[in-house]
Amino acid sequence: MTEAQTSAHGRRASLDALARAAYSLSAADARLRGRATRTPGALSLTHARALRVLAEEGPLPVKRLAERTETTGAATTQLVNGLEQTGYVTRERREGDRRTVVVTLTAAGRQRHREREQLLADALNETLHRLDPRDLDAATEVLRGLAHIYDKL
């Protein structure tokens, strides 16, 4: 086998390993979503993303929250329903525009967001402590690339 063939074979094997890791990540996300529907107080990644957006940007109309969480309007309405039931957000109609619903983070939602962010930061640090910033930047690039690929599938 030539050096070029060996290199191409190694690349194919590495891309296959990446694809398998992506499937594992997707499966882990599905398990997390399942726990979030069965366990009081558990948050799916979508729930956590919505809390983060609201914490960073403040109250948002449902349509804008959908854009910022990269979900559909219908999915965001269901998401907000669940977050409202747990007391993490409130919904209000805008004065002068009864069609627009604005979602606001509650104090409990802000606290849950802080707890979740700390849990995530601790888990990332514990699991990835051996990686230097360049490795972490490369991982970020790979994940963003995977998101782009998923959007095209």
C-alpha positions as CSV (number, residue, x, y, z in Angstrom):
1,M,0.0,0.0,0.0
2,T,1.4,3.4,-0.9
3,E,1.8,6.2,1.5
4,A,-1.2,8.1,-0.2
5,Q,-3.4,5.0,0.1
6,T,-2.4,4.5,3.7
7,S,-3.2,8.2,4.4
8,A,-6.6,7.9,2.6
9,H,-7.4,4.7,4.5
10,G,-6.5,6.4,7.8
11,R,-8.7,9.4,6.9
12,R,-11.6,7.1,6.1
13,A,-11.2,5.3,9.3
14,S,-11.1,8.6,11.3
15,L,-14.2,9.9,9.5
16,D,-16.0,6.6,10.2
17,A,-15.0,6.9,13.9
18,L,-16.3,10.5,13.9
19,A,-19.6,9.4,12.3
20,R,-20.0,6.7,15.0
21,A,-19.2,9.2,17.7
22,A,-21.9,11.6,16.2
23,Y,-24.4,8.7,16.4
24,S,-23.5,8.2,20.0
25,L,-23.9,11.8,20.7
26,S,-27.3,11.8,19.1
27,A,-28.3,8.7,21.1
28,A,-27.1,10.4,24.3
29,D,-29.2,13.5,23.4
30,A,-32.3,11.2,22.9
31,R,-31.7,9.6,26.3
32,L,-31.4,13.1,27.9
33,R,-34.7,14.1,26.2
34,G,-36.3,11.0,27.6
35,R,-35.1,11.8,31.1
36,A,-36.3,15.3,30.8
37,T,-39.9,14.1,30.1
38,R,-39.8,11.6,33.0
39,T,-37.8,13.3,35.7
40,P,-39.1,16.4,37.5
41,G,-36.6,19.2,37.1
42,A,-34.5,17.5,34.4
43,L,-33.8,19.7,31.4
44,S,-33.3,18.6,27.8
45,L,-30.6,20.4,25.8
46,T,-33.4,22.4,24.1
47,H,-34.9,23.4,27.4
48,A,-31.4,24.5,28.6
49,R,-30.8,26.4,25.4
50,A,-34.0,28.3,25.8
51,L,-33.2,29.2,29.4
52,R,-29.7,30.3,28.2
53,V,-31.1,32.5,25.4
54,L,-33.6,34.1,27.8
55,A,-31.0,34.7,30.4
56,E,-28.6,36.3,27.9
57,E,-31.2,38.3,25.9
58,G,-34.1,38.9,28.2
59,P,-37.8,38.6,27.4
60,L,-38.4,37.5,23.8
61,P,-41.5,36.9,21.6
62,V,-42.0,33.2,20.9
63,K,-41.1,33.7,17.3
64,R,-37.7,35.2,18.2
65,L,-37.1,32.5,20.9
66,A,-37.7,29.9,18.2
67,E,-35.1,31.5,15.9
68,R,-32.6,31.8,18.7
69,T,-33.1,28.2,19.9
70,E,-33.0,27.0,16.3
71,T,-36.4,25.3,16.6
72,T,-39.8,25.7,14.9
73,G,-42.5,27.9,16.3
74,A,-44.7,24.9,17.1
75,A,-41.8,23.1,18.9
76,T,-41.0,26.4,20.8
77,T,-44.7,26.7,21.9
78,Q,-44.5,23.1,23.4
79,L,-41.1,24.0,24.9
80,V,-42.5,27.1,26.5
81,N,-45.5,25.1,27.8
82,G,-43.2,22.8,29.7
83,L,-41.0,25.6,31.0
84,E,-44.1,27.5,32.1
85,Q,-45.4,24.4,34.0
86,T,-42.1,24.1,35.9
87,G,-42.3,27.8,36.8
88,Y,-39.1,28.7,34.8
89,V,-40.8,31.1,32.4
90,T,-43.9,33.2,32.1
91,R,-45.9,34.2,29.0
92,E,-47.5,37.5,28.5
93,R,-49.3,39.3,25.7
94,R,-47.7,42.5,24.5
95,E,-49.6,45.7,25.2
96,G,-51.1,46.9,21.9
97,D,-50.4,43.7,20.1
98,R,-52.4,40.8,21.6
99,R,-51.1,38.4,18.9
100,T,-47.5,38.6,20.2
101,V,-46.6,36.4,23.2
102,V,-43.5,37.4,25.1
103,V,-41.6,34.7,27.1
104,T,-39.8,35.9,30.3
105,L,-37.5,34.0,32.5
106,T,-38.6,33.8,36.1
107,A,-36.3,33.9,39.2
108,A,-36.6,30.1,39.4
109,G,-35.7,29.8,35.7
110,R,-32.7,32.1,36.2
111,Q,-31.6,29.9,39.1
112,R,-32.1,26.7,37.2
113,H,-30.2,28.1,34.3
114,R,-27.2,29.0,36.5
115,E,-27.3,25.5,38.1
116,R,-27.4,23.9,34.7
117,E,-24.6,26.0,33.3
118,Q,-22.4,25.2,36.3
119,L,-23.1,21.5,36.0
120,L,-22.2,21.7,32.3
121,A,-19.0,23.7,32.9
122,D,-17.9,21.3,35.6
123,A,-18.7,18.2,33.5
124,L,-16.8,19.7,30.5
125,N,-13.8,20.6,32.6
126,E,-13.7,17.2,34.3
127,T,-14.1,15.2,31.1
128,L,-11.9,17.4,28.8
129,H,-9.3,18.6,31.3
130,R,-6.5,17.1,29.3
131,L,-7.3,19.1,26.1
132,D,-5.6,22.4,25.5
133,P,-7.5,25.5,24.1
134,R,-6.5,24.6,20.5
135,D,-7.9,21.1,20.9
136,L,-11.1,22.5,22.4
137,D,-11.4,25.0,19.5
138,A,-10.9,22.1,17.0
139,A,-13.7,20.2,18.8
140,T,-15.9,23.2,18.6
141,E,-15.3,23.4,14.9
142,V,-16.1,19.7,14.4
143,L,-19.4,20.1,16.3
144,R,-20.4,23.1,14.3
145,G,-19.5,21.2,11.1
146,L,-21.6,18.3,12.3
147,A,-24.6,20.6,12.9
148,H,-24.2,21.9,9.4
149,I,-24.1,18.4,8.0
150,Y,-27.2,17.4,10.0
151,D,-29.1,20.4,8.6
152,K,-28.3,19.2,5.0
153,L,-29.3,15.5,5.6
